[in-house]
Amino acid sequence: MFEKSQKSYTDLLGKTNRIVEGTTIQGTINSPADFRLDGHLVGNFHSKGKIVIGPAGSVKGDIICKNADIEGHFEGKIQVQEILNIKSKAHIQGEVVCGKLSVEPGAEFSATCVMKPHVKSMITDGKSTEEKTA
């Protein structure tokens, strides 16, 4: 009667995890759902959804996700399966691998960039492998 069943990934769609401004996390974050980061992450981030790094947010580490919007600071390697949006106040340093890239005027983009449309990045046991799709 009062049992709560564990929600599946499809139930998590449209719901966003959030780390607020002033919070610092050291380590790895794994999330099946979308994520908004207004604090600081020193470590890696893996998601099957979208990450938004807010204007006050920063990440120093690696990111693997489906989509990303960056307004804050990022330093490391980012792999985005679909679309990476870099906003005008963003500061990006490192390596970028994405399907599509959008950079607003004013953004600081000091990174190597490889665009790979129709390539899925799949994670198995912490190892990243690439699979081409037709």
PyMOL commands that set and color helices and strands:
alter all, ss='L'
color gray80, all
select helices_A, chain A and resi 9-12
alter helices_A, ss='H'
color red, helices_A
select strands_A, chain A and resi 16-19+24-26+29-31+34-37+40-42+45-47+50-53+58-60+63-65+67-70+73-86+91-103+108-115+119-124+127-132
alter strands_A, ss='S'
color yellow, strands_A
deselect
rebuild
show_as cartoon
